[in-house]
């Protein structure tokens, strides 16, 4: 029963009490008392019906709330079970991943896979812009960087992906804060030891085409961040030994820069090739024009000789033929019917001066 209904009932009850009191005092004198009593009885019945309806509504509301609560609890239990199952699956997969990464060969393979994914995402092509696992023999033994990124000027950048992470993985699964702190300190020391190892290998001295630093690839941002927390001078220490620690983000930016340099170099080579072909085409066109000049001169000489022959026929042969005709020599055709041999116009268009001067 809500508050408004309670107040209304109290007011009606109070009103009934007052009216009843007034009826009691004036029962012997007021002839309309029976009608008033009848109205009060109707009012009392209405109040009873209202009370009954309010009680029914309250019972229905309680039943509805109970059903909704039961449904919500069932749904919550179902979702809780799903979340619990998902968390258990994630924990199992994380444990499996940790178990796999505890093996050095698996860590090396993971680093190599991350390297391959990055170079391909940067738009570089294998055996064209980079070479994997290329090795050389030295006095100290064989050297084999994980990746050799080729540059456009016949230089290269060497990348090593053998990252120490045993202590980091152990710290990630450790619940003791003191032990976890100790493991993270050991992790930073392991990273420093790997920097010293790469420095002693002297990649740059043995790969003559290599630039003077080696990239130490860390396949996770947190590996470098955790080491820097316990060794703030880690980057300066590495740079002083020509070692550059790189995470996927920084290495990707470097590889994209290498890819852009290759594109610019290809554009430059194409421009140089176009320039060379243009020079060759210019020279060959000049040769063709020289041939045209020679052909024009030959044609002009032929036309001149032809016209000389025609004039000779007109001035020497035809007059003799005409005299023979006058003397009575008759042929199938007289002199006027003989085939005429007109002269050819001796004008032949000369090659424009700008084409003659093409060799200048």
Buried (B, 14 or more C-beta within 10 A) or exposed (E): EEEEBEEBBEEBEEEBEEBEEEBEEEEEEEEEBEEBBEEBEEBEEEBEEBEEEBEEEEEEEEEEEEEEEEEEEEEEEEEEEEEEEEEEEEEEEEEEEEEEBEEEEEBBBBBBEBBBEBBEEBBBEEEEBBBBEBEEEEEEEEBEBBBBBBBBEEEBBBBBBBBBBBBBBBBBEBEEEEEBEBBBBBBBBBBBEBBEBBBEBBBBEBBEEBBEBBBBBBBBEEBBEBBBEBBEEBBEBBEEBBBBBBBBEBBBEBBBEBBEBBEEEEEEEEEEEEEEEEEEEEEEEBEEBBEEBEEBEEEBEEBEEBBEEBEEBBEEEBEEBEEEBEEEEEEEEEBEEEEEBEEEEEEEEEEEEEBBEBEE
